């Protein structure tokens, strides 16, 4: 389980109580940072051992993140490479899955 605070929940001091939400499954075990939507803000990709998905959280630029989008990748996604594989100027995500001989890319 990972914790993050949406912008709507931040206090005047800049921090808010953590919000429990499931990203990357219930056993998140890998994370990487990239700019996946070309807005100049740091975004996160989180993989999980048990769910067969990665979760992408788009950054708001102020230390908070928007709601999670999930993509199926196969079981036990743990390792990521963030590279522009096809030269289009947009960061791509390569996912290495442990336990299955498959990987995924976005």
C-alpha positions as CSV (number, residue, x, y, z in Angstrom):
1,X,0.0,0.0,0.0
2,X,1.3,3.4,-0.9
3,X,0.3,6.7,0.5
4,X,-0.2,10.0,-1.3
5,X,-2.2,13.2,-0.7
6,X,-4.2,14.8,-3.5
7,X,-3.9,18.6,-3.8
8,X,-7.5,19.0,-2.4
9,X,-6.3,17.5,0.9
10,X,-3.2,19.6,1.6
11,X,-3.1,21.8,4.7
12,X,-1.9,25.3,4.9
13,X,1.5,24.0,6.1
14,X,1.8,22.0,2.8
15,X,1.3,18.5,4.3
16,X,-1.9,16.6,4.9
17,X,-2.6,13.3,6.7
18,X,-1.7,10.3,4.6
19,X,-4.5,8.7,2.5
20,X,-4.4,5.0,2.2
21,X,-4.9,3.9,-1.4
22,X,-3.9,0.9,-3.3
23,X,-1.5,1.6,-6.2
24,X,0.5,-1.1,-7.9
25,X,-1.6,-3.7,-6.1
26,X,-1.5,-4.3,-2.4
27,X,2.2,-5.1,-2.3
28,X,3.8,-2.2,-4.2
29,X,7.5,-3.1,-4.6
30,X,8.9,-1.0,-7.4
31,X,8.8,2.7,-8.3
32,X,10.2,5.0,-11.0
33,X,9.9,8.6,-11.9
34,X,9.4,10.1,-15.3
35,X,7.4,12.7,-17.2
36,X,4.8,10.6,-18.9
37,X,2.5,13.3,-20.2
38,X,5.1,15.9,-21.2
39,X,3.8,18.6,-18.8
40,X,7.2,19.1,-17.1
41,X,6.0,17.6,-13.8
42,X,7.4,14.4,-12.2
43,X,5.1,11.5,-12.5
44,X,5.3,8.1,-10.8
45,X,5.0,4.5,-12.0
46,X,4.5,1.9,-9.3
47,X,4.5,-1.9,-9.7
48,X,3.1,-4.5,-7.5
49,X,3.8,-8.1,-6.7
50,X,0.3,-9.4,-6.4
51,X,-1.9,-7.5,-8.8
52,X,-0.3,-7.9,-12.3
53,X,-0.6,-4.1,-12.9
54,X,1.4,-0.9,-12.8
55,X,-0.1,2.3,-11.5
56,X,0.7,5.7,-13.0
57,X,0.2,8.8,-10.9
58,X,0.5,12.0,-12.9
59,X,2.2,14.8,-10.9
60,X,0.5,18.2,-10.3
61,X,3.8,20.0,-10.0
62,X,3.4,20.8,-6.3
63,X,4.3,17.5,-4.8
64,X,0.8,16.0,-5.2
65,X,-0.6,13.5,-7.7
66,X,-3.8,12.9,-9.6
67,X,-5.9,9.8,-9.3
68,X,-4.2,6.6,-10.4
69,X,-4.4,4.9,-13.8
70,X,-3.6,1.2,-13.9
71,X,-2.4,-0.9,-16.7
72,X,-2.1,-4.7,-16.9
73,X,1.5,-6.0,-17.1
74,X,1.6,-9.5,-15.8
75,X,2.4,-10.9,-12.4
76,X,5.1,-9.3,-10.1
77,X,6.1,-6.1,-11.9
78,X,9.2,-4.9,-10.0
79,X,11.7,-3.2,-12.3
80,X,11.2,-0.3,-14.7
81,X,13.2,1.5,-17.4
82,X,12.0,5.0,-18.3
83,X,13.4,5.8,-21.8
84,X,12.1,7.3,-25.0
85,X,12.4,4.0,-26.9
86,X,10.7,5.2,-30.1
87,X,12.1,8.7,-30.3
88,X,8.8,10.6,-30.2
89,X,9.8,12.8,-27.2
90,X,7.5,11.0,-24.8
91,X,8.9,8.8,-22.0
92,X,8.1,5.1,-22.4
93,X,8.0,2.5,-19.6
94,X,9.5,-0.9,-19.9
95,X,8.5,-3.3,-17.1
96,X,10.4,-6.4,-16.0
97,X,8.2,-9.0,-14.4
98,X,9.7,-11.5,-12.0
99,X,8.2,-15.0,-12.1
100,X,6.9,-14.9,-15.6
101,X,9.0,-14.7,-18.8
102,X,7.0,-11.7,-20.0
103,X,7.5,-7.9,-19.9
104,X,5.5,-5.0,-21.0
105,X,6.1,-1.5,-22.5
106,X,3.9,1.5,-22.8
